Amino acid sequence: MKSNMKKLSYTLIAICALAGLLGCESVLDKTPDGQITLDKILSNYGRSKGLLSVAYGEIYQARDQIAFVHNTFDQMTDNTYFGITYNAYAWHNGALSLSDPVINWPWSNPSEQLWPDFWRGIRLCNNAIKYLPLSTAITEQERDLWIAEARVLRCWYYMNLLEFYGPMPWIEEPLDPNYSRWSDLKRPTYDEIATKISDELLDVIHTGLLPNRQPANQASHVDNGVAYAIRARVLLNNASLLNNPNRDRDKWQRAADAAKDVLNMSEYSLVPMSDYKKLFIGSFDTPVSEIIWRAWSDNSHINVTSGVDGGFYPYVTINHLWNSGDAPTQELVDCFEMTNGALPVTYDDATHTKVTVTPEAAALGYSEDVGGDPYSNRDARFYIDIVYNMANYGVPYNCTEPYIVETFVGGRNGINDQAVYSGSLTTCTGYYNGKDTQVKYWGPADSHGNEPTHWVFFRLTEFYLNRAEALCELGDLDGAIEMLNVIRQRALQPKIEDVPNYTKTYDFLMSRIRNERRVEFCMEGWRFHDQRRWKILKETNRFVTGMRITKDDNGKFNYQRKKIRDYQSWTDKYLVMPIPLEDAKKMPGMTQPEAWQ
């Protein structure tokens, strides 16, 4: 189940006969259907442009359709829980192996996704770069512009390959379908390929061909903002412990400088907290100053696969959703500070089921005692991202009464005590995703009044936090504090110097920078990579918990933290995914990641 853009790409491939354009001149004379020759592609404007269009077509458009149908990458972490026996369940069962990539689509052939899709994207970019100069149907300006875009897109696909599979050889030519020198391919170092990507992107930027920011009607296309963003993320990954075990300071300096290059772009700025939801909800044609690049296909179906079930609205009949999906864990909820900057609890045991409420949280009313309230006076992002017991979810479309969410046992959205199920309309954790969902999706007679939902690939916030992390690693604590505070103050949280128990030390600041990333980017998929580049899976991916709430005869709520499930996805084998077995056999020079050798 791919996005509309991906389906369109396959149509374009058929029209342009690009499936056969792998780079061998003998193949290019005639395409597989035997009807359209290369000269007819390159002498036709639409078909020539299709060389670039299909290169965009391998970009995933839905955050819940990348790991598998309705599986998000947050479900592969300790951020959210999805109890149905799909890929996230197998992942946490420890099923990942050389012969089972887990992240696949079993009804597809081949069933693997990420690995072949990213390489296909690279191949299509290489096609465009090689053959667009031969087109007689486009102008010189179009040729140069489209090649520049294809070069940036190629780096996008390489960035994704690196994040999942580690460093890969840089390939600039479409490979001949009869290519036989697979054994000659060698795995470069991470630094070598990161440097190549960095140099490639800077070269494109310095040509001046791409705008710093695309106009609204071209917002799906890459620009210098995207190029700088890819470069900054790749160099941060390059400097991180997973790829920089010796903590090379030069790599951290490069990461800090690359993040600054993004921040220096005047075309982008943070939105105020009052507009925070607009980062994820709203028309694609409406520019948002903070967004550098986002998916262009509408992801409104996320309301049906990972959200509150509108069918439990008590006032009118509304259709039910498919599954509660992306249910935030108690561990994620515990990361949202109180309004005074205090973290709400500390864990008293290894199961996270016994906690001590911090004095500063208690002073603001946090309590898990009978009749208590653990959800007041929290970080403003909490009320956008997390839907909790007795939260006002808003008024459904064409309705008048607000939807009050009841996650207590026996409530309309009450907790599902099964850790695994065939399908559930209620959460296993006691919480629901609110970040990119909206109550207006639900209305009587299947009516909808919602705005579109778009998955964000890059937004400016990331680069404040990237730079904060890099400067902290470099020992520039003042610089790290400055960057961190920009994001904290946008969230209406106190400066880091003003939070309880603040100490100006590397350990304190780094722990809060990491916490800030977890809160800011929850449900966006990036913790999957953060856990790996920090090498913290052994500490964070052992199990997850939720909050089981009951209501007594006096109408008071009782709170019980409960372990939902133990995980087996914390070993070093989960740090870098292995090359799929059949391809690994063809490329003996491409060594598997260390844990897989």
N, C-alpha and C positions, 0 to 999 in steps of 0.2 A: 504494500500500500504506500505509494509514493505521493509526493506533492503534485499539484497541477502543473507546476513548472517542469518537474521531471517528466511527467507524461507528455508535455509539450516537446520536451527535448527529444523524446523517442519519435514523435511525429516528424520533427525537423530532420532527425537522422534518416528517416525513411525518405523524406522529400529530397534531401540533399545527398542521399546515399553516402553519408559520412561514416557509416558503420564499417565500410571497407577502406576508409582512408587512413591506413596505419603507417604510411610512409614509404611503402615499396613502390617504385615507379611502375613496375609491371602490373601491379594491382590498380594503380590509379587510372590506367587507360580506360577501364570500364568498371563500374560499380557492381556489387553482387547481383543486382536485379538485371544486369546486362543492358540497361536502357540509358542511363544518364552517365555520360563521360565527364571526366574532370574539366575539360574545356567548357562544357555547358554549365558546370557549377561556377566556374570562375568568370564566365561571361555574363552571368545573371546576377543582378543586384541583390535580390532577396536570398538567393542561395549562397552568395558570397557572405552576406551578413550572417547567414545561418551558421557559418564556421565559428563565429563568436557566440551566437545565441546558445548553441548546444554546450559550449564550455561553461556557461552559467547554469546549465540544466542539472549538473550533478551536485549542486548545493542543496543540502537538506533544508527544508522549509518549515518543518514542524518539530518542536522539541520533544513531542511524545511519539515521534515516528522515525527515530534514529536508532535507538537500541533495539526496538521491535515495535510492533503495532501497540500503541498506547503505553509504551515503556519510555520513561525519561531517564536521563543520566543521573538526576538527583536520586532516583530510586536505586541506583547502583552504589549509593553512598549512605552515610548516616543521617542525611538531611530529611529524606522522606521514605515512606514505606508503601509498597504495593504488594498486597498479599496474594494476588492471583498467580497461578502457576505458569507464568510466562517467563521471559528471559531474565528479568530481575531476580526472580525466585531461584532460577538455575544458577545465576551468577553468584548469589550469596550461598548457594549450596556447595560451592567449590567445583562447579562443573567445567570451568574453563580448562581446556587442554589443547594439545597440538592438533588434535583432530576435531575438536568442538570449540569454535570461536564464541559460542553462546550468543554473541551479538550477531544475530542472523535472522533471515526471514525464511523459515523452512519450506514455504510453498514456492519460493523463487529458485531459479536455476541460473547461476549458482546461488546457494543459500546465503553465502557470506555477504555482508554489506560493506561496512566501512572500508576494508582493504581494497576490494575491486572498485568501489565507487570513487575513492580518492585517486587511485591510479588512472581510472577512466577519465576523471576530470583533468589530470595532468596530460594525458594523451590528447584530449580534445583541445586543450590550450596549445599544445605543441603543433597540432594540425593547423590551428588558426595562425600561429606565428609563422609557420613555414609556408602556407599556401596563400594567405591574404596578399602578400606582395606580388603574387602572380595574377591577381584578379584585374580584369580590364573593365569591370563594371562599377568600380568605386573610385572615389577621388583619392588623391595622395593624402589629404588631410584625414579622411576616414580610415584609410589604411593604417596610418601611423597611430591614430587614436585607438583603433580596435586592437592593434598589436600591443599597445601599452596596457590596455585593459587585460588582455590575455596573459601578459607577463605577471601582472598583479594576481590574477586568478590562479595562475600556476603556483604562486607562493602561498596562496590560501590553502590549496590542496596539500601542498607540502607541509604546511604548518599542522594540518590535521593529521597527516601521516606521522609526523614526529610526536605529536601529543599521545597517540595511541600505540605506535609500534616502534618508536625510537628513530634514530637517524637513518635516512635512506639515500641511495646514490642520486645525484642530480642528473636528470635526463632531459636534454633539450630537443632531441629529435624524435618524431613519431617512429616507434620501432616497427620494423618489418614483421609481418605476421609469421614469416618463416625464420625470424631471428633465432639464432642457435647459440649465441655466446652468453647465455644466462650465467654460466659458471664463472664468467669473468667479472661479474658484478660484485663489488666489495662494499661492505658496510662502512661508511665514513664515520668519523667521530661526530658527536652532536655539535661540537663547536665548529667543525668544518662546514656542515650543512647550514647551521644557523648563520654563519658568516656569509655564506653564499647567498642565502635568502636576503640578508640585510643589504648586501652589496647590490643585488638585483633590484630590490625595491628602491634604494636610493638612486640608482641609475635611472629608473623610470621617473621618479619624482623630479630629478634634475633636468629631464628633457623638457619639462614645462608643458607636456601634452595634456595632462589630466588636470581638471580643476581641483582646488582644495576640497570643495564640496559640490556634489552634483545638485542641479536644480531639482525641484520636487518631481518633475515629470521624468527624470532620469535617476531617481533615487535608488533603484535596484542595481545600478551600475557602480563599479568601484571607482574610487577617486584617490587623491593624495591622502585624504584622511584615513581611508581604509589601508592604504599602503603603509603609512606610518604606524597604524594600529597593529597590523600583522607583524611588522618588524619589532615593535615594542614587546608584544606578547612572546614572540619567538626568543628574543634575547633575555627576557625574564626567565623563561623555561630553561634556557641555556645556562643561566647563572644559578639556578636552584639546585639544591643538594642532590637530587636524583641524577643530574647531569654534570654536577660540579662538586664532586666529593671532596676535593682539596680546597674548596672555598676560595677559588681564584678571585681576587679583588677586581682585577681588570674586567672580568665578565660582569660583575655587579655594577661597575662604573658604566659599562656599555648599556646595561639594562636601565640604569637611572637616567642616562642621557637620552635614550630612546623614548622613555616615557615622557621626558621633558619636551621632546620634539612634538609629541602629540598635544601636550598641554599648552604649548606656545601657539597653537593654531587659533587664530581669532574667530574662526567660523563656528566654533563649538563652545558651549557654556552649559553649566549645570542648570537644571530646572529647579524652581523652588519646591519645597515639600508639598505645597498645595497642588502642584501639578505632577506629583510623583507617579500616580497611576497612569498618566498619559504616556509614560515610557513604554507601557505594555499594551495599552488599550487606546485605540483611535485609528482614524483613517490613515492609510499609507501615504496618501497624497498630502497630508498635513505634516510639514516639517516639525521636528522636535529638536531643539538646540543641542541637547545632550547626546542624541543618537548619532553615531558615526555610520553604522550600517546595520540593517535588520532584514529579516526575511520579508519577502514581498507578498507571499500568499497568506490569506486569512486563516488563522488558526483557531477560529471561534469554536471548533469542535472540542477544544480543551475543556469547555464547560461541561461536556457530556462524558469525558473520559477521566477528568481529574478535578472534581469540584463538589460543591454542595448540590444535593439532589433537589431540584425545584419541585419534583413531584410530591414532596412532603409538605408543601405549602398548605396550610389548613383552611384557606378561605375559598379558593376556587380550584377546579381540576386542572392540573398541569402535568405534562408528560414527565416520566422518570428519566434519569440519566442512565448511562450504560454501566459505569463503575465509579466508585469514589476516588480511585486512582492515587494521585500524588499526595498522600497524607503526611503532613509534617510530623516529625518525631518530637518526643519530649526533649531530646538533646538539642535539636534546633531551637525549640521554644525557649530553652534555658539560656541561649546565647543572646537573646534580646534583653538589653539592659533596662533598668528602671530609668525614669526621667532624670534622676540625679546622677546617672552614670554607673550606678552599682549593678553588678551582675546579681541576679536574684538568689541563687543558691550555690552551695558547694556540695560536692558528692561525698557522702560518708562511707560508702563501700563501693566495691568494684562493679556492682550491678546497677548503680545509679538509681536504685529504688529507695534508698534512705538518704536524705539530704538535710543540710542545715541552712536555714534562711539567713542570708547576710543581714547584719543589723541595719544597714542603710536601706535595704529592701523592705525590711519589717517596718521601718519608720515611715515608709510610703504606703503601708497597708498590705504588703504581700503576705499571704498566709495560705497554707495548705491544710490548716486545721479545719474541723467541722464548722461549716458556715463561713469559712474564710473566702478570700478572693485573691487568686494568683494572677489576675489579668488586668488589674488597674494600674495606671501610672507607668506604662511601659513605653519604650521607644516608639515613636510615631509610625515607624515602618511595620511594627508588629500588627497594627490594626489594618494595614493594607495587605500584608502578606499572609497572615494567619487568621483563619476563621475558627473561633473557639466557642466554648459553651456559653450560651445566652448572648452571643454577639448579634447585633442588628445587621443583617446582611443587606438591608435595603429593601426597596419595594419592587417586586417583579413587574414586568411590562404589562400595561393595561390593568394594573391592580392598584389598590389604595392602601392596603395594610402592609407594614413592614414584615419581613421574614425574620423571625427570631430563631436562631439556630440552637437546637437542644442536643448536645452530645452526651448527656447523662444517660445511664442505663434506663430504658423505657421511654426516653425522649424521642421526638420525631426523627432526629438524626443520630440516635443513640449508637454507642460503640459496638463494633462487631468483635466479639471475644475470640473468634477464630483467627489464628495467624495465617492460615492458608484457606482459600475458598475458591469456588468456581466462578464467583462473581458476586459483588456486594455493592449495595447502594449506600452503605454506611462505613465510616472510617474504622480502622483497627487501632488508631493511635489516640483518638479523641480530638483530632484537629482536621481541618480541611485547608486546601490551597486557596488563597484569595488573591494572589499576586496578579495573575493574568486571567482571572475569571470575573464574572460580573452577573449580578442578579437579573439584569435586564435581558439576559439571554432566555430567561424563562417567562412564559406568559400562557394564558389560557388558550386552548385550541391550537397549541403549537405555534403561537405567535412569538415573535422576537423583536426586541427593540435595542439590541446590543450594538455596540461599535465593534469593528474588527479587532482581532488580537494578532500581534506580530511578535515573533521570537527575535530578540535583540542579539546580534552578534558582537557588536562593539558599542560601548557608550563611554563617555568621557570619564565617568567615575572610576573605571578600571585603572586608568593611568595615574590618577592621584594615588591610589592604593599600591599600584606597581612601584611608583617612585618612592612612596613611603617605605615599602619593604626593602627596596634596593639601598636607600640611604641608611636605613637601620642596619643593614648588613655591613655597610661601609663605615659604621661608627658615627655617622652624622645624625645624631639623635635629634638635634634641633630641626634639621631639615625634614626628618621623618615625622616629627610632631606637627610641623606646619602642614604637610600634605595630609596627614590623617585628620587634622582638625577641620580642614575644608569639607570633608565628607561628613564628619560628625556634626558640624554646625548646620549643614544643609538638612540633616535629619533632625535638627532641633535638640540635639544632645549636647551636654556640656563639653568644653574642651577637655582633652585627655588629661591635662595637668590638674583639672578640677574634679576628677572622679575620685571616689574613695580609695584609699590605700595606694595612690599613685606614687611610683618611684621612677626616676629618670634613669632607667637601666635598659639594656638591650633586651633582657628576658621579659620585662613587663611590657615594653612597647611592642615587641614582636608578637607576644601573645594577644595583645589587643588589636594589632593590625590584622592578624589572622582571624580573629573573631569578627572584626568589622567586615572583612571580605565575605565571611560565611553569612552574616546577616544581610549585607547589601546585595549579594548575588544569589541568595537562596532561590530555589526553583528555576534558576536560569541555566543550570547544567555545569557551572565552572568548578564546583567543589570536587567533582570527579577528577579533574586534573590537579587541583590544589593539593588534595590528599596525597597524590602520587609524587608530585615534584617536591613536596616537603618530606616525603617518606614517613608519613604518620599513620599509615593504614593499620599497623599493629596496635596503635593506641586508640584509634577511632572507629575501626570497622569490625569490631568483635560482636556487637549486638546493638539492638535499638530498643527503646522503651516508649511507652505512651502514658496517658493519664486516663484512668478509669474513674468516672465520676458517678456516684449514686446520689439519689435524693431521698432523705428520710421523711418520716411522717410529719415532721415539723417544717418541711419545705426547705431544709438546709442541705447544702451540698457536702458530700464527703469525697475527699480526693485520695486516690490510691495510685501511686506510680507502679507500673507493671512492665516486666520484660516481655517483649513481643516475640522475639526470635533471636537465637544465636546465629552468627554469620561465619562462613568459612572463606570469606573473600578478603582476608587481611594479609596473606602471605606475600613474599617477594614476587611470586609468580603473577600477582595481580598489579605489580608496579608498571610493567611494560608488556603489552600483549604480544604473543608470539606470531611470527609469520605463519599463515595457514600452511598446513603440512605439505600439500601437493606443490605449492609454489616454493616452499623451502627446499624440497627435493631437487627442484630445477636450479636452485641458486646456492650451491654449497659454500660459496664465498660470502654469502650473506648470513653471518652467524646469528643464531637466535639470541635473544636477551640472556644475560648471565644466568638468571634463575631457571631458564628453560634448557640450558645446555646439559 
